[in-house]
Amino acid sequence: MQFRLSDRWHRRLFLALCRRYGLKPYRYPRQRYSSVVLRAPKSFIHDTLWPEFLQIKDVLDEYLNEATERIIRDEIFGNADEAEERAQSPSSSPATLLSDLRQSE
């Protein structure tokens, strides 16, 4: 069975989980780095491996998000919030905004 795990952390977690169960994940030459091929019974993948991966992935995502926020807040700048959302005025197309930005430099 082939998996595509584009996030580096998710891929590393999946590989470690496979190896924990004695499985040997691999990829073929010229396959994308995000591709993982695994030979295992489908029932094991669907009933055990994938549900466990999803559960641990959620915990990992939360941990990495908290660590990122803490590092940004403590080491870079106290505000780690997302960018505010503003209504775009009808005359402000992305090209106009880019042009305005270049003129202000």
N, C-alpha and C positions, 0 to 999 in steps of 0.2 A: 504494500500500500504506500502511496506517495503523499507526503504532506508538504505544504508550503507555509513556512513560518518566517515572515518577513522581519519581525522584530527580533533583534539580537538576543535579548533576554529570554524571550519565549522559546527561541530555538535552543538556547543553551539549557534551559529547564527541561525541555522535551528530550533532548539528548541524554541528560543526566538521568531522567526518569526511565528511559528505555534501558540504559545500561544497568540501572538498579535492578531491573527485572531480568538481566542476563541477555538482553537483546542487543544486536549490533546494527545500529543505524548507519546508513551510508548514503552517498550520492554518486552519480555517474560523472565521468569527465564532461566538462562543458555544461553541466547543469548549473543552474543558479545556486548561489550560496544559500539561498533561503529554502532550497528543496532538500527534503529528507525522505529517503526510501527506507521502508521497514518491512521485514518479512516476519509476520507473526499471525496467529489465528485471528480472523476478523472478530470473533466473539470476545477474545481477550482485549483487543483494541477498543471495541465498542463498550464492553461491560466494565473494564478495569482501567486500562491505560488512559484513554481519552477523558473519562470523567475525573480521574485523579489529576490529570494535567490541568483541566479547566479549573478545578478547585484550587490547586496550588498557584496557578497563573494569577487568579484574582488576588490572592494573598501577596504574591510577588509584586503585582502592579500597585497595590496599596502601599506596600513598603517602599518601593522605588519612588512613588509619588511623594510620600512623606519625607524621604531623604532628600529628594530634589528641592522641595519647598524649603526645608530646613537649611540646606546649603545656600540657596539663593538668599534667603532671609538673613542668615547669620554672616555670610562671607561676601555677598555681592551687594545687596541692597535690601532694606527692610521690607519692601513691598514686593511680594511674589505673585500678586494678583494678575489675572488675564488682562489684556488690553480692553479698555472700555469700548462699548459699541455705540457708534453714532449714526444717525440717519444721514445718508448721503444726499446732498442737495442735487436737484435735477441737472444742474450745469456742471457738476463735478464728476466727470467720467474718470476712470483710472488713468487714461492718457493725460488728461488735464492736470490731475493731481501729480503725476510724475513730472510733467513739464514745470509745474509750480515749484516742486521740490528742487529741481535742477537750477532754476533761476535764483532760489534763495541761497544757494551754496556760494 
